[in-house]
Amino acid sequence: MGVRISASRLAAAVSSAGCLGVVASVGTGEEWPDRSIDYVTRSYLSLKDMIQKAKDVSSRPIAVNIMCALNNYESLVKASVAVGVAAIISGAGLPLSLPGLVGDSGAKLIPIVSSGRAADLICRTWSRRYQRLPDAFVVEGSLAGGHLGFKMEEAQSAQCESDNLEYLVKDVLDVAGRYSNGGTENIPVIAAGGIFDGKDIARFLRLGASGVQMGTRFVCTDECDAANEFKEAYVNCSKEDIVVIKSPIGLPLRVVRNDFVDRISSGERIDFKCQYRCLSPCNPKETKYCVADAMVNAYRGNMDMGFATCGTNASRINKIVPVKTLVDELVRDAALELEKGMC
Ligand SMILES: Cc1cc2nc3c(=O)[nH]c(=O)nc-3n(C[C@H](O)[C@H](O)[C@H](O)COP(=O)(O)O)c2cc1C
């Protein structure tokens, strides 16, 4: 989760608790102390440093999330490989060139898709160009946080359609079933978006998913790298406060409504100087605010000049807990639910 919401501290805590912790690579250069070097180099150095710090704390594998829409995508992939990341999770576009960038580094490659069609295109392209298949797919539904791979209307209406992700998971499972890694195993499918508790996890495992990716719930943990104000925005919000806005890159973005969100939604221009040219679909001359600035400000706790992106379930969270407590609760409740099904 970017910008820096899931940095080394959260990723290490999640991995140490037995899951796969993910370092977000977006906006990493912002905090690098030496401002005399260019943003791409700062981001490269900072991402390497963040992954290494997580690896130093946890003896278990650490993954990285790199969005295809980032202008410095290639450089961030190289930084991750250089520091021996275990897996690269990549969405917000189709990571068609990813295998060529990682070579034989051994990093597992996990595209994020929102349809079976996208999964199929990736499998076909990777097999033809690189003779390899994804090591897993994350299937992200429209209840997720961050930028969403759906049309605006779909993302808005999805707030009451809880079965959407189930349909997508089945769709991608079908595609995964047609391809296989080495002919012995299907490509594992990981469900994401709106998964809140152990019951939800069990539901997707029963459906055939091999795991789940969760974001929103892990924001409200002691170890989450965001400022307390960001976490409190989740704890204090109601269902009605969670809205979908159009991001400057044209994609829907789910956020907790606040004064800043009202200002940009009413068309007000928030002056900015484009410091990063971070997202390739963004045209800084036309956009009315800088989404990177808004996210960096929120991560630092300045909610007057930013917003907290969140999944639909953020309003159900009412306290901040240690990662281990959350993971233990999720695993216990999922196991109980699965046992029930077996009786
Ligand atoms: C604060 C926040 C930041 C996120 N940042 C990213 C990101 O940088 N890249 C990405 O691919 N997905 C991002 N996401 C999506 C999550 O990785 C995850 O797939 C999704 O939120 C899962 O749904 P959930 O939040 O309902 O559990 C973000 C989500 C949140 C809540």
The ligand as an SDF file (V2000), in Angstrom:
LIG
                    3D

 31 33  0  0  0  0  0  0  0  0999 V2000
   -3.9910    2.7490    1.5700 C   0  0  0  0  0  0  0  0  0  0  0  0
   -3.9530    1.8400    0.3890 C   0  0  0  0  0  0  0  0  0  0  0  0
   -2.9300    1.9810   -0.5310 C   0  0  0  0  0  0  0  0  0  0  0  0
   -2.8510    1.1160   -1.6330 C   0  0  0  0  0  0  0  0  0  0  0  0
   -1.8030    1.2350   -2.4980 N   0  0  0  0  0  0  0  0  0  0  0  0
   -1.6490    0.3490   -3.5140 C   0  0  0  0  0  0  0  0  0  0  0  0
   -0.4880    0.4070   -4.3460 C   0  0  0  0  0  0  0  0  0  0  0  0
    0.4040    1.2280   -4.1660 O   0  0  0  0  0  0  0  0  0  0  0  0
   -0.4210   -0.5010   -5.3670 N   0  0  0  0  0  0  0  0  0  0  0  0
   -1.3850   -1.4500   -5.5880 C   0  0  0  0  0  0  0  0  0  0  0  0
   -1.2740   -2.2470   -6.5360 O   0  0  0  0  0  0  0  0  0  0  0  0
   -2.4760   -1.5380   -4.7780 N   0  0  0  0  0  0  0  0  0  0  0  0
   -2.6130   -0.6710   -3.7530 C   0  0  0  0  0  0  0  0  0  0  0  0
   -3.7010   -0.7800   -2.9110 N   0  0  0  0  0  0  0  0  0  0  0  0
   -4.6130   -1.9370   -3.0420 C   0  0  0  0  0  0  0  0  0  0  0  0
   -4.2050   -3.0360   -2.0590 C   0  0  0  0  0  0  0  0  0  0  0  0
   -2.9340   -3.5200   -2.3780 O   0  0  0  0  0  0  0  0  0  0  0  0
   -5.1750   -4.2360   -1.9690 C   0  0  0  0  0  0  0  0  0  0  0  0
   -5.1450   -5.0570   -3.0990 O   0  0  0  0  0  0  0  0  0  0  0  0
   -6.5980   -3.8580   -1.7540 C   0  0  0  0  0  0  0  0  0  0  0  0
   -6.7320   -2.6920   -0.9930 O   0  0  0  0  0  0  0  0  0  0  0  0
   -7.3160   -5.0160   -1.0960 C   0  0  0  0  0  0  0  0  0  0  0  0
   -8.5940   -4.6500   -0.6600 O   0  0  0  0  0  0  0  0  0  0  0  0
   -8.8710   -4.3010    0.8890 P   0  0  0  0  0  0  0  0  0  0  0  0
   -8.1690   -3.0300    1.1360 O   0  0  0  0  0  0  0  0  0  0  0  0
  -10.3560   -4.2020    0.9400 O   0  0  0  0  0  0  0  0  0  0  0  0
   -8.3290   -5.4270    1.7260 O   0  0  0  0  0  0  0  0  0  0  0  0
   -3.8210    0.0820   -1.8190 C   0  0  0  0  0  0  0  0  0  0  0  0
   -4.8480   -0.0280   -0.8740 C   0  0  0  0  0  0  0  0  0  0  0  0
   -4.9250    0.8160    0.2190 C   0  0  0  0  0  0  0  0  0  0  0  0
   -6.0290    0.6420    1.2070 C   0  0  0  0  0  0  0  0  0  0  0  0
  1  2  1  0
  2  3  1  0
  2 30  2  0
  3  4  2  0
  4  5  1  0
  4 28  1  0
  5  6  2  0
  6  7  1  0
  6 13  1  0
  7  8  2  0
  7  9  1  0
  9 10  1  0
 10 11  2  0
 10 12  1  0
 12 13  2  0
 13 14  1  0
 14 15  1  0
 14 28  1  0
 15 16  1  0
 16 17  1  0
 16 18  1  0
 18 19  1  0
 18 20  1  0
 20 21  1  0
 20 22  1  0
 22 23  1  0
 23 24  1  0
 24 25  2  0
 24 26  1  0
 24 27  1  0
 28 29  2  0
 29 30  1  0
 30 31  1  0
M  END
$$$$
